[in-house]
């Protein structure tokens, strides 16, 4: 099934909470491993206090399920303690995707 949709979340950690945000994101992989509709999930660090999440989905139902899932709930609960401001959350339409086939 082709990947057509995504979510980009940009996060700014409070200066003294960057390590905790990093640990939160690393631990988040376990939660999305149980989401069959989340086809790819990337957590990344941009600089000392800026982080992000990018995920992809085959359809809107899968994206909606993810947005109602464990990671957004945990961000809602822990965000005020860890983040300097609310996450910048954007839904995106994928225009082109490269899939590498490995044998």
C-alpha positions in Angstrom: 0.0 0.0 0.0 1.3 3.4 -0.9 2.2 6.0 1.7 0.2 9.1 1.0 0.0 11.0 4.3 2.3 12.1 7.1 2.6 14.0 10.3 5.4 16.4 11.2 5.8 17.5 14.8 8.5 19.9 15.8 9.3 20.2 19.5 11.3 22.7 21.5 12.6 21.4 24.8 13.1 23.6 27.8 16.9 24.0 28.1 17.1 21.9 31.2 14.8 19.2 29.8 16.5 18.3 26.5 17.8 15.0 27.8 14.4 14.1 29.0 12.8 14.9 25.6 15.4 12.8 23.9 14.7 9.9 26.2 10.9 10.4 25.7 11.3 10.2 21.9 13.6 7.2 22.0 11.1 5.4 24.3 8.2 6.4 22.0 9.2 3.8 19.4 7.8 1.1 21.6 4.4 2.7 21.5 4.3 3.1 17.7 5.5 -0.4 17.1 2.0 -1.5 18.1 0.3 0.8 15.5 -0.1 -1.2 12.3 -1.2 1.9 10.3 1.9 3.8 11.2 4.2 2.6 8.5 7.3 4.7 9.3 8.1 6.7 12.4 11.2 8.9 12.9 12.3 10.7 16.0 15.1 13.2 15.4 17.2 15.9 17.0 17.9 19.2 15.2 20.1 20.9 17.8 20.5 21.1 21.6 16.8 21.9 22.3 14.9 21.2 19.0 13.5 17.8 18.2 11.0 16.3 15.8 8.8 13.4 14.9 7.9 12.5 11.3 5.6 9.6 10.5 3.8 8.2 7.4 0.5 6.5 6.8 -1.3 4.8 3.9 -4.6 6.5 4.6 -6.5 9.0 6.8 -7.9 6.4 9.1 -4.4 5.3 10.1 -3.2 8.8 10.6 -6.3 9.6 12.7 -5.6 6.5 14.8 -2.0 7.6 15.4 -3.1 11.1 16.3 -5.4 9.6 18.9 -2.7 7.2 20.1 -0.1 6.9 22.9 2.5 9.5 21.7 0.2 12.4 21.3 -1.5 11.6 24.7 1.9 11.4 26.4 3.0 14.7 24.8 -0.3 16.3 26.1 0.5 15.0 29.6 4.3 15.6 29.7 4.6 18.5 27.3 4.0 21.3 29.8 6.9 20.0 31.9 9.3 19.2 29.1 8.6 21.6 26.3 9.2 25.4 26.0 6.0 25.8 24.0 3.3 23.7 22.5 4.4 21.3 19.7 4.2 22.6 16.1 2.1 19.7 14.7 1.4 19.6 11.0 -0.4 17.0 8.8 1.1 16.7 5.4 0.3 15.1 2.1 3.2 13.1 0.6 4.0 14.0 -3.0 6.7 11.4 -3.7 8.1 8.5 -1.7 11.2 6.3 -2.4 11.0 2.8 -1.2 14.2 0.8 -1.3 13.6 -2.9 -1.9 16.1 -5.2 -0.3 16.4 -8.9 -0.9 
